[in-house]
């Protein structure tokens, strides 16, 4: 490669790394990564020229902490799971940018860079990502006093395949896949799901996500277990869902089915379906001035999960 080309690629990579590491990224695990197979770290940015870095081949999970300036003894927290078809994560567009906006509302945010399901570096490709989100919930709840958040107001927000992982956290929390020496609960207190992968059957599945998570030939039992709309109970956390009706990548039926299951079990839920917007719009659906993140703030207020800001001088 010509020297000038190498320098250009290096500079672009430095810009991407700076954007991704706007806050300190903490190792998710204090010790050994559960279920890991020793293998080289092959994480990379898919396209260094992309203004929204997409990270691939993740095998070393991290948690990036965003704490708001506004004091609040009842501060909620949101663990954010960016999407990427279980082959990578859109770490800025569906991660750090969202965290910064949540901070503006007085919400603590934690961006989870979770492992990609890959038999090269994990013993069980299906459970690896769930181990990471359960560990993140456990860590945030265990350190709630340090980060000045309410341990009973910790939610999970996920985008696309990250939405599937978030819904897995909300429907499989009674099946711990991490080792614990305490009784800290793994159930999220609420879920926010953006254009989520949900149902794994042929009629609704995002087939790339399904294959990456479950392998090329999942059994009927595996498909049913990880179709999280079929795992809803009366104890599933309150949920807000956002989807675009014209999403041709992850069909809106995924959100509709989860919402219907929540309704059937009398779980508080809100569903926003934009007429247009496609897939992967992140914070901003360009087809409408309606901002779902503002609706999310209002939903958190209505659910009693977020304290209303005090007026100036109060």
C-alpha positions in Angstrom: 0.0 0.0 0.0 1.3 3.5 -0.9 2.5 5.6 2.1 -0.1 8.3 1.5 -2.9 5.7 1.3 -1.7 4.1 4.6 -1.7 7.5 6.3 -5.2 8.3 5.1 -6.6 5.0 6.3 -4.8 5.5 9.7 -6.1 9.0 10.0 -9.7 7.9 9.2 -9.3 5.1 11.8 -8.2 7.6 14.4 -11.2 9.7 13.8 -13.5 6.7 14.1 -11.8 5.6 17.3 -12.1 9.1 18.8 -15.9 9.2 18.0 -16.4 5.7 19.5 -14.3 6.4 22.6 -15.8 9.8 23.5 -16.1 8.4 27.1 -14.0 5.8 28.8 -14.9 2.3 27.7 -14.6 -0.1 30.7 -14.0 -3.8 30.2 -17.3 -5.5 30.8 -15.8 -8.4 32.8 -13.3 -8.0 35.7 -11.8 -11.4 35.0 -12.2 -14.0 32.3 -14.9 -13.6 29.7 -17.4 -16.5 30.2 -17.5 -19.1 27.5 -14.7 -17.5 25.6 -12.3 -19.4 23.4 -8.8 -18.0 23.3 -8.4 -16.3 19.9 -6.8 -13.2 18.5 -8.6 -9.9 18.8 -9.9 -9.2 15.3 -12.2 -6.3 16.0 -12.2 -3.7 13.2 -14.1 -0.8 11.8 -15.9 -2.0 8.7 -15.4 1.2 6.7 -13.0 3.8 8.2 -14.6 6.5 5.9 -18.1 5.9 7.3 -19.1 8.8 9.6 -21.1 6.3 11.7 -18.5 3.6 12.7 -19.7 0.0 12.4 -17.6 -2.4 14.5 -17.2 -6.0 13.4 -15.7 -9.2 14.9 -16.2 -8.0 18.5 -14.8 -10.5 21.1 -13.7 -8.1 23.9 -16.9 -6.5 25.3 -16.9 -3.1 26.9 -19.3 -0.8 28.7 -19.1 3.0 28.1 -20.5 5.1 30.9 -22.4 8.4 30.2 -23.6 10.2 33.4 -25.7 13.3 33.2 -24.8 16.5 35.1 -28.2 17.0 36.6 -28.5 15.6 40.1 -31.4 13.2 40.8 -31.6 10.6 43.6 -34.1 8.6 41.5 -32.1 8.8 38.3 -32.9 6.0 35.8 -30.3 4.2 33.7 -30.5 2.8 30.2 -28.1 0.1 28.8 -27.9 0.7 25.1 -27.4 -2.2 22.6 -26.6 -1.0 19.1 -27.7 -3.1 16.2 -25.9 -4.8 13.3 -27.5 -8.2 12.4 -25.4 -9.9 15.1 -22.3 -9.4 12.9 -21.4 -6.0 14.3 -22.7 -2.8 16.0 -23.5 0.7 14.7 -21.7 2.0 17.8 -22.1 5.8 17.2 -25.4 6.1 15.4 -27.3 3.6 17.6 -25.0 3.9 20.7 -23.0 6.9 21.7 -25.3 9.5 20.0 -28.3 8.1 21.8 -26.4 8.0 25.1 -25.6 11.7 24.8 -29.2 12.6 24.1 -30.5 10.5 27.1 -28.0 12.4 29.3 -29.8 15.6 28.2 -32.9 14.3 29.8 -31.2 13.3 33.0 -30.9 9.6 32.2 -27.7 7.7 32.8 -26.6 5.8 29.8 -24.3 2.8 29.2 -23.3 1.7 25.7 -22.6 -2.0 25.6 -20.2 -3.2 22.9 -21.3 -6.8 23.1 -19.6 -9.9 21.6 -20.7 -11.1 18.2 -21.9 -14.7 18.1 -18.9 -16.5 16.5 -17.8 -20.1 17.2 -14.2 -19.0 16.7 -14.1 -17.1 20.0 -17.1 -18.4 22.0 -18.2 -21.8 23.1 -21.9 -21.1 22.6 -22.6 -18.6 19.9 -26.3 -18.2 21.0 -25.6 -17.4 24.6 -22.5 -15.2 24.3 -24.4 -11.9 23.6 -27.0 -12.7 26.3 -24.1 -13.3 28.8 -22.8 -9.8 28.0 -26.2 -8.0 28.5 -26.9 -9.9 31.7 -23.4 -8.9 33.0 -24.1 -5.3 32.0 -27.4 -5.3 34.0 -25.7 -6.9 36.9 -22.7 -4.5 36.9 -24.9 -1.3 36.6 -27.2 -2.5 39.4 -24.3 -3.5 41.6 -22.6 -0.1 41.1 -25.8 1.9 41.2 -24.8 3.9 44.3 -21.4 4.8 42.8 -23.1 6.1 39.7 -25.9 7.7 41.6 -28.7 5.8 39.8 -31.8 4.1 41.1 -31.2 0.3 41.0 -34.9 -0.3 40.4 -35.0 2.0 37.3 -32.5 0.2 35.0 -33.7 -0.5 31.5 -32.4 -1.9 28.3 -32.7 -0.2 24.9 -31.9 -2.1 21.7 -31.8 -1.4 18.0 -32.5 -4.0 15.3 -30.5 -7.2 16.4 -29.7 -5.2 19.5 -33.5 -5.0 20.0 -33.6 -8.8 19.9 -30.9 -9.0 22.5 -32.7 -6.4 24.6 -35.9 -8.4 24.4 -34.0 -11.5 25.3 -32.8 -9.8 28.4 -36.5 -9.0 29.2 -37.8 -12.5 28.5 -35.0 -14.8 29.6 -33.9 -13.2 32.8 -35.0 -16.2 34.8 -32.4 -18.2 32.9 -29.0 -16.8 34.1 -26.2 -17.5 31.8 -23.5 -15.7 33.9 -22.1 -16.9 37.2 -23.1 -14.8 40.2 -22.2 -14.9 43.9 -25.0 -12.5 45.0 -28.7 -12.1 44.5 -28.7 -9.0 42.3 -31.5 -9.4 39.8 -31.1 -9.6 36.1 -34.5 -8.5 35.1 -34.6 -5.1 33.3 -37.1 -2.6 34.8 -38.2 -1.5 31.3 -37.4 -2.0 27.6 -37.2 0.3 24.7 -37.0 -1.5 21.4 -36.2 0.2 18.0 -37.1 -1.7 14.9 -36.3 -4.9 16.7 -35.6 -8.3 15.3 -38.0 -10.5 17.3 -39.6 -13.5 15.7 -37.3 -16.2 14.3 -39.8 -18.0 12.0 -39.4 -17.8 8.3 -42.4 -15.4 7.9 -40.9 -12.7 10.1 -37.2 -13.4 10.7 -34.4 -11.2 9.6 -32.6 -14.2 8.3 -29.0 -12.8 8.6 -29.5 -12.1 12.3 -31.1 -15.5 12.8 -28.3 -17.4 11.1 -25.6 -15.4 12.9 -27.2 -16.1 16.3 -28.6 -19.6 15.9 -26.5 -21.0 13.1 -27.5 -22.1 9.6 -29.9 -24.8 10.6 -31.7 -24.0 13.9 -34.1 -26.5 15.3 -37.8 -25.8 15.7 -37.2 -25.6 19.5 -34.4 -23.0 19.1 -36.6 -20.9 16.7 -39.4 -21.0 19.2 -37.2 -20.2 22.2 -35.6 -17.2 20.6 -38.8 -15.8 19.1 -39.1 -13.5 22.1 -42.7 -12.5 21.3 -43.5 -16.1 22.2 -41.7 -15.8 25.6 -43.7 -12.9 27.0 -45.3 -13.3 30.4 -47.1 -11.1 32.9 -43.6 -10.3 34.4 -42.1 -9.0 31.2 -40.9 -5.4 31.7 -43.0 -2.5 30.5 -41.9 -1.8 26.9 -41.9 1.0 24.4 -41.5 -0.1 20.7 -40.7 2.1 17.7 -40.8 0.8 14.1 -41.4 2.1 10.5 -44.3 0.5 8.6 -42.1 0.5 5.4 -39.2 -1.3 7.0 -38.2 -4.0 4.4 -35.2 -5.2 6.4 -36.9 -6.1 9.7 -40.6 -6.3 9.1 -42.9 -4.2 11.3 -44.7 -7.5 12.2 -41.9 -8.2 14.6 -42.9 -5.2 16.8 -46.6 -5.8 16.3 -46.3 -9.4 17.5 -44.4 -8.4 20.6 -46.8 -5.5 21.4 -49.8 -7.9 21.0 -48.1 -10.4 23.4 -47.6 -7.7 25.9 -51.2 -6.6 25.6 -52.4 -10.2 26.0 -50.4 -10.4 29.3 -51.5 -6.9 30.5 -47.9 -5.6 30.4 -47.8 -1.8 30.0 -46.7 -1.0 26.5 -46.5 1.8 23.9 -46.1 1.2 20.2 -45.1 3.9 17.7 -45.3 3.0 14.0 -44.1 5.6 11.6 -45.6 5.4 8.1 -42.2 5.7 6.6 -38.6 5.7 7.7 -37.2 2.3 6.6 -34.6 0.6 8.8 -31.8 1.8 10.9 -32.7 5.5 11.2 -31.1 5.8 14.7 -32.1 9.0 16.5 -33.6 10.7 13.5 -36.3 9.4 11.1 -35.8 11.8 8.2 -39.3 11.4 7.0 -40.9 13.1 10.0 -40.2 15.9 12.5 -41.6 13.6 15.2 -38.7 12.6 17.4 -39.1 9.2 19.0 -36.5 10.0 21.7 -38.7 12.8 22.9 -41.6 10.4 23.0 -39.4 8.0 24.9 -38.6 10.7 27.5 -42.4 11.4 27.8 -43.0 7.6 28.2 -40.4 7.4 31.0 -42.1 10.3 32.7 -45.6 8.7 32.3 -44.3 5.4 33.7 -42.8 7.1 36.8 -39.3 6.1 35.7 -38.0 9.6 35.2 -38.3 12.6 37.4 -39.7 15.7 35.9 -37.0 18.5 35.7 -37.4 21.2 38.2 -38.2 24.7 36.8 -35.3 27.2 36.9 -34.9 28.7 40.3 -36.9 26.0 42.1 
